[in-house]
Each structure stands twice: as C-alpha cells, then as structure tokens.
C-alpha cells in the first residue's frame, strides 16, 4: 500500500509515527511525525504510487543528506521502494520570512543578515553541485536563537518539477526576492501566495526605496543587482549566491561579539566589558523586532565563562561570603578547643552513638553565585548559539529588573522540540544547598525542579548525571525550594519541564526568573 494514503498513527520504517498532514499536492504529502526511537519530531514526505518525479526527488534528498552546513535542513532517512517511498527531514523550527514580514516591517539590517546567511549556505550547496531553485518566503526561517535555516534544498524543486539552465543565477534571483520582501513587505513577482505582489513600473518591480521609506541606499542597490532591476547604479547584476552573500556582508556591519572570559580574569577588565556591552546595546541588531524573531533584546554572544555586566560585584560578593564562612569556621574551632580544655574527660569516645559535637557543625549562610547563564542542555550549540538567552542571565545576579527568560516556544511543552531547558548558577566551589528562593514570573503554568552537579558542560549526558534535589513543582511568583537531603555540587540548575503562557502573546510560552537567593554550606 502506498504511504500517500496513510492516516495519522501509521508507523513508517518501524519508527516514524505520522501525526498531522501539513500539506499535500498531486502525488505527494507532507506530514508532521514522531521519530519514536529518538523521541523527536520530524517532517516526512510520502508519495503516491506512480508519482512521476519520485526518482528525481529521492536523488535530491540523498544529495542533500551529504551536506553538513547546519543552516540547511538535514535529511535523516530516505526509503525509495516504489510502493511505500518516503523522505524523513529535520523538523523546521523558527519563523519563516513570510511570518516575520507579516508581523510588521523588519529592520533593513535584520533582513539583510538573514538573507546573507541563506546566501552563504546556498553558496556552499552550489559548490557541492546542489541548487534550491524554488526559494519562497517560507523557504527560509529565523530560529529563536537567531540562526538561519533554509528548507527544501533540491527537494522542493524536484517535487514541483522546477528546473533551470543556470541554477546559480536562479537561486541568486530567489535570494534577491527574499531580500526585497524583508525590505519592503512585498514579493517581487506573482508566484507567492503569502505576500502581496510588489508595485511595478514599466512591467518591473519598483526598487525598494520607491516602495518603503528608510531603506538604505546600499541595500536598495544590492537588491536591485540581485533582481537585475533597472536603475541608476550601473553595476552588473549578481550571478551567484556567493556574490550576493559577499555584498550583503560588506553592506551590513557585523555584530561585534566580546571574547569569552577565562576562568581567571582581571576584575579591572569588567568596566571595559560593561562599556562594550552598553555600546552594543545601541547597535542595529538590538533594534530589530525581538518579539518577532524570538531573540532577547540584549546583545548575544557572551561565552560560557562570561560573568556578564556587573561581574566585579559578583566576584566581590563571592569573596565576602567566603571570608564570612572562614571566620565562622575559625570561631567554631575556637569554641571546640575551649570546651575540650575545660572538660578533658568528655572525649568523643564517651559520646552516645550517632551524636556529633555541636561545636563542629558547619555554618549555613547565603551563597552568592560567581556567574549564571542559560542551560539549553538538550539542544546543540549550533542550533542555539546563545544558550537559552545567556546574555540576560547576569540580570538575575545584578538585581536588574529585566531579569532572565527562556526563549519562547509555541507550546507549554517546548513545541515538542525537547523535554526541558534550564538556568545554571556556578556556586564557585562544591557546596551543600539547603534552600533556594526563586522569584519567577507571575504567570501560572510553569513546572520546575532543582538539580545539582559537578560540571557545567552543556550536554544531555551531563544533565543526566546531575542529581534532582527538589521538585518538580508548579511555580509562579516567589517560591522556595527546600532540600531535605543536600548533596555537594558546584553547579545548581533550575530546570523547567513546562512553560507558562506569555502575557499578551497568544500561542507563545516562556519562563522567567528575576531573583535567586541560595542558602547552604560551602
């Protein structure tokens, strides 16, 4: 039986369970499915028996599977048996260019960066002998972490029967159309149902600056050359994605990323880092519709060891707390010596079994973390380079009312992309935490637990090695986790397994943290 006629619940290859049909055309259908072995969503394309372009589509999918650029949708599996052929693809995440444009005008620099990344990815594909040939506003996505994902490489064209005598020029024009759409909100052509067609003059789309005010002249020129539009620039049209990528890279200033701090750093450098952070906050990329793109408003890029703004204060606080603990310990030791001196006969051998000297009890105190950051342990860094909004994590330690929040997702269960995400704090040394008071956002619906571990490595294996010491619990507002059996660990993780809804943003979910107070014994 052909898989094209399959219903939700049908299992392909013993592992891919079909759930929802996403699209269909003559001879093929696209499904959302679950890979039951790896417990992740995937996109599956099935075919009707006798589909005339099956061989071309399967060949394109196999060729795309050999590419390693993470900006291109991965091909996971291909089955070419004539009566039950299917293709398994990476599940697409993020918002399409069509969705970004429909939500409101985009900043020109943002659109240019998206198209520049897509052009660079397609340049590598062309070098390997593959072309897209079917670029549309839903072919390029901007992920929640700010990455670009190009979908349908070679496969969409094979499904539609699209061909070209000059694949590089065809893809360059397609990228030019995407750039035009991000600059104006219109599609320069009649072949897209998602966006309105661009206004024309003498049968040609008007240049971007004639359609929307505020488009920089250099981007107007780049878009005109990509689309071979008539104008005053006098330059030759671009003929390859690599040329367009280079032109956009030169037209839009790169985002400056501060270097990652080392484990031992000079606190005097913090003032310059804070100044650099502030200057970056005024850059063009921070002014680009973060709610639409799923990005934090703060500048991304802080490394794994970065303490963030106010790092000097956190270091000073950590030193002060360590000093208090040392003084308390010395005082306890002195008291013990004094007692033994007065009553030598009361040795430990004469104490009742199971009791310890009260004077030797460790002192509980407030523990000030050295640094904090996001902890997206279940997502590869290539797909979430900012590690669940790490640039905002320092707000929690510095008392900044902006706080920290996860990236937003399209369901309370992380859009079925993973089982959880977290916020990690470095306590400076192994400690036994007895309680943690967390000020969460006020929205109801979050579920969180506490984990303790000896490593901050961002990986599923490290997450599995950590000990859950409290929860899971429904949390909202200020909530105190009490740990009945503390275990030693240098890293404390607040791990979310369910997200609350975002106020005023239907269909979006994210968790927030504003303050953390940790009590325990070093």
Secondary structure as the mmCIF struct_conf table of DSSP 4:
data_model
#
loop_
_struct_conf.conf_type_id
_struct_conf.id
_struct_conf.beg_label_comp_id
_struct_conf.beg_label_asym_id
_struct_conf.beg_label_seq_id
_struct_conf.end_label_comp_id
_struct_conf.end_label_asym_id
_struct_conf.end_label_seq_id
HELX_RH_3T_P HELX_RH_3T_P1 UNK A 3 UNK A 5
TURN_TY1_P TURN_TY1_P1 UNK A 8 UNK A 9
STRN STRN1 UNK A 11 UNK A 12
TURN_TY1_P TURN_TY1_P2 UNK A 13 UNK A 15
STRN STRN2 UNK A 16 UNK A 25
TURN_TY1_P TURN_TY1_P3 UNK A 26 UNK A 27
STRN STRN3 UNK A 28 UNK A 35
TURN_TY1_P TURN_TY1_P4 UNK A 36 UNK A 39
STRN STRN4 UNK A 40 UNK A 47
TURN_TY1_P TURN_TY1_P5 UNK A 49 UNK A 50
TURN_TY1_P TURN_TY1_P6 UNK A 52 UNK A 53
HELX_RH_AL_P HELX_RH_AL_P1 UNK A 54 UNK A 65
TURN_TY1_P TURN_TY1_P7 UNK A 66 UNK A 66
TURN_TY1_P TURN_TY1_P8 UNK A 70 UNK A 71
STRN STRN5 UNK A 72 UNK A 72
HELX_LH_PP_P HELX_LH_PP_P1 UNK A 73 UNK A 74
STRN STRN6 UNK A 75 UNK A 79
TURN_TY1_P TURN_TY1_P9 UNK A 82 UNK A 83
BEND BEND1 UNK A 84 UNK A 84
STRN STRN7 UNK A 86 UNK A 90
HELX_LH_PP_P HELX_LH_PP_P2 UNK A 91 UNK A 92
BEND BEND2 UNK A 94 UNK A 94
STRN STRN8 UNK A 95 UNK A 96
HELX_RH_AL_P HELX_RH_AL_P2 UNK A 97 UNK A 102
TURN_TY1_P TURN_TY1_P10 UNK A 103 UNK A 103
BEND BEND3 UNK A 104 UNK A 104
HELX_LH_PP_P HELX_LH_PP_P3 UNK A 105 UNK A 107
HELX_RH_AL_P HELX_RH_AL_P3 UNK A 108 UNK A 127
TURN_TY1_P TURN_TY1_P11 UNK A 128 UNK A 129
TURN_TY1_P TURN_TY1_P12 UNK A 137 UNK A 138
BEND BEND4 UNK A 139 UNK A 139
STRN STRN9 UNK A 140 UNK A 142
TURN_TY1_P TURN_TY1_P13 UNK A 144 UNK A 145
BEND BEND5 UNK A 146 UNK A 146
STRN STRN10 UNK A 148 UNK A 150
TURN_TY1_P TURN_TY1_P14 UNK A 153 UNK A 154
HELX_RH_AL_P HELX_RH_AL_P4 UNK A 155 UNK A 160
TURN_TY1_P TURN_TY1_P15 UNK A 161 UNK A 161
BEND BEND6 UNK A 165 UNK A 165
HELX_RH_AL_P HELX_RH_AL_P5 UNK A 167 UNK A 184
BEND BEND7 UNK A 185 UNK A 185
STRN STRN11 UNK A 187 UNK A 187
BEND BEND8 UNK A 188 UNK A 190
BEND BEND9 UNK A 193 UNK A 195
HELX_LH_PP_P HELX_LH_PP_P4 UNK A 196 UNK A 196
STRN STRN12 UNK A 197 UNK A 197
HELX_LH_PP_P HELX_LH_PP_P5 UNK A 198 UNK A 199
STRN STRN13 UNK A 200 UNK A 201
TURN_TY1_P TURN_TY1_P16 UNK A 202 UNK A 203
STRN STRN14 UNK A 204 UNK A 205
HELX_LH_PP_P HELX_LH_PP_P6 UNK A 206 UNK A 207
HELX_RH_AL_P HELX_RH_AL_P6 UNK A 208 UNK A 211
BEND BEND10 UNK A 212 UNK A 212
TURN_TY1_P TURN_TY1_P17 UNK A 213 UNK A 214
HELX_RH_AL_P HELX_RH_AL_P7 UNK A 217 UNK A 227
TURN_TY1_P TURN_TY1_P18 UNK A 228 UNK A 228
BEND BEND11 UNK A 231 UNK A 232
HELX_LH_PP_P HELX_LH_PP_P7 UNK A 235 UNK A 238
BEND BEND12 UNK A 240 UNK A 240
HELX_RH_AL_P HELX_RH_AL_P8 UNK A 241 UNK A 251
BEND BEND13 UNK A 252 UNK A 252
HELX_LH_PP_P HELX_LH_PP_P8 UNK A 253 UNK A 256
HELX_LH_PP_P HELX_LH_PP_P9 UNK A 258 UNK A 262
BEND BEND14 UNK A 263 UNK A 264
HELX_RH_3T_P HELX_RH_3T_P2 UNK A 267 UNK A 269
HELX_RH_AL_P HELX_RH_AL_P9 UNK A 270 UNK A 281
TURN_TY1_P TURN_TY1_P19 UNK A 282 UNK A 282
BEND BEND15 UNK A 283 UNK A 283
HELX_RH_3T_P HELX_RH_3T_P3 UNK A 284 UNK A 287
BEND BEND16 UNK A 288 UNK A 288
HELX_RH_AL_P HELX_RH_AL_P10 UNK A 290 UNK A 293
TURN_TY1_P TURN_TY1_P20 UNK A 294 UNK A 294
BEND BEND17 UNK A 297 UNK A 298
HELX_LH_PP_P HELX_LH_PP_P10 UNK A 299 UNK A 300
TURN_TY1_P TURN_TY1_P21 UNK A 304 UNK A 305
TURN_TY1_P TURN_TY1_P22 UNK A 309 UNK A 310
HELX_RH_AL_P HELX_RH_AL_P11 UNK A 311 UNK A 342
TURN_TY1_P TURN_TY1_P23 UNK A 344 UNK A 345
HELX_RH_3T_P HELX_RH_3T_P4 UNK A 348 UNK A 350
BEND BEND18 UNK A 351 UNK A 351
HELX_LH_PP_P HELX_LH_PP_P11 UNK A 352 UNK A 352
TURN_TY1_P TURN_TY1_P24 UNK A 353 UNK A 354
HELX_RH_3T_P HELX_RH_3T_P5 UNK A 358 UNK A 360
HELX_LH_PP_P HELX_LH_PP_P12 UNK A 361 UNK A 364
STRN STRN15 UNK A 365 UNK A 367
HELX_LH_PP_P HELX_LH_PP_P13 UNK A 368 UNK A 369
BEND BEND19 UNK A 370 UNK A 370
STRN STRN16 UNK A 371 UNK A 375
TURN_TY1_P TURN_TY1_P25 UNK A 377 UNK A 378
BEND BEND20 UNK A 379 UNK A 379
TURN_TY1_P TURN_TY1_P26 UNK A 381 UNK A 383
TURN_TY1_P TURN_TY1_P27 UNK A 385 UNK A 389
HELX_RH_3T_P HELX_RH_3T_P6 UNK A 390 UNK A 392
TURN_TY1_P TURN_TY1_P28 UNK A 393 UNK A 393
HELX_RH_AL_P HELX_RH_AL_P12 UNK A 394 UNK A 398
TURN_TY1_P TURN_TY1_P29 UNK A 399 UNK A 399
TURN_TY1_P TURN_TY1_P30 UNK A 401 UNK A 402
STRN STRN17 UNK A 404 UNK A 405
HELX_LH_PP_P HELX_LH_PP_P14 UNK A 406 UNK A 408
STRN STRN18 UNK A 409 UNK A 409
BEND BEND21 UNK A 410 UNK A 411
TURN_TY1_P TURN_TY1_P31 UNK A 412 UNK A 413
HELX_RH_3T_P HELX_RH_3T_P7 UNK A 414 UNK A 416
BEND BEND22 UNK A 417 UNK A 417
BEND BEND23 UNK A 419 UNK A 419
STRN STRN19 UNK A 421 UNK A 440
BEND BEND24 UNK A 442 UNK A 442
BEND BEND25 UNK A 444 UNK A 444
STRN STRN20 UNK A 446 UNK A 453
BEND BEND26 UNK A 454 UNK A 454
BEND BEND27 UNK A 459 UNK A 459
HELX_RH_AL_P HELX_RH_AL_P13 UNK A 460 UNK A 465
BEND BEND28 UNK A 466 UNK A 466
STRN STRN21 UNK A 467 UNK A 475
BEND BEND29 UNK A 477 UNK A 477
STRN STRN22 UNK A 478 UNK A 482
BEND BEND30 UNK A 484 UNK A 485
STRN STRN23 UNK A 488 UNK A 498
HELX_LH_PP_P HELX_LH_PP_P15 UNK A 500 UNK A 500
STRN STRN24 UNK A 501 UNK A 501
HELX_LH_PP_P HELX_LH_PP_P16 UNK A 502 UNK A 502
TURN_TY1_P TURN_TY1_P32 UNK A 503 UNK A 504
TURN_TY1_P TURN_TY1_P33 UNK A 506 UNK A 507
STRN STRN25 UNK A 509 UNK A 509
STRN STRN26 UNK A 512 UNK A 521
#
